[in-house]
């Protein structure tokens, strides 16, 4: 191990970079899991017509918003209700 690698400053920078990378990878994995779950729920509940909303839903990156969509399937009865939810999320994000 070089003197450079032993330095406190180097170790601190390395640790911060590692934590940031780990956090970003974790966030991406959670996002992908939620999108896959939403896709499955769309197909089960609304068939291929529901899957047509995936390109729009895939543009939502906020994990809380994706969780809201996922949990809404218990109460949703129509695609129009889901479209309204997506629209309200997109409106609140801008």
LINUR-V139487 format. One record per residue. N is the residue number from 0. D_CENTER is the distance of its C-alpha to the mean C-alpha in Angstrom with 2 decimals. Layout:
{{N | D_CENTER} {N | D_CENTER}}
//
This chain:
{{0 | 39.08} {1 | 40.08} {2 | 41.00} {3 | 38.00} {4 | 35.60} {5 | 37.46} {6 | 37.06} {7 | 35.17} {8 | 33.62} {9 | 32.35} {10 | 30.96} {11 | 29.16} {12 | 27.57} {13 | 26.65} {14 | 25.11} {15 | 23.01} {16 | 21.82} {17 | 21.05} {18 | 19.10} {19 | 17.05} {20 | 16.43} {21 | 15.60} {22 | 13.15} {23 | 11.33} {24 | 11.49} {25 | 10.30} {26 | 7.13} {27 | 6.65} {28 | 7.91} {29 | 5.86} {30 | 2.63} {31 | 5.95} {32 | 7.51} {33 | 5.91} {34 | 6.52} {35 | 9.78} {36 | 10.69} {37 | 10.43} {38 | 12.42} {39 | 14.87} {40 | 15.38} {41 | 16.02} {42 | 18.53} {43 | 20.21} {44 | 20.60} {45 | 21.26} {46 | 22.07} {47 | 21.81} {48 | 21.90} {49 | 18.60} {50 | 17.03} {51 | 18.19} {52 | 15.36} {53 | 12.65} {54 | 13.32} {55 | 12.84} {56 | 9.65} {57 | 8.26} {58 | 9.23} {59 | 6.92} {60 | 4.84} {61 | 5.59} {62 | 4.29} {63 | 7.79} {64 | 7.94} {65 | 5.73} {66 | 7.96} {67 | 10.79} {68 | 10.65} {69 | 10.63} {70 | 13.48} {71 | 15.30} {72 | 16.46} {73 | 19.22} {74 | 20.75} {75 | 20.12} {76 | 23.27} {77 | 22.88} {78 | 20.66} {79 | 22.08} {80 | 20.66} {81 | 17.13} {82 | 17.90} {83 | 19.15} {84 | 16.06} {85 | 13.93} {86 | 16.81} {87 | 16.98} {88 | 13.37} {89 | 14.10} {90 | 17.46} {91 | 16.38} {92 | 14.08} {93 | 17.12}}
//
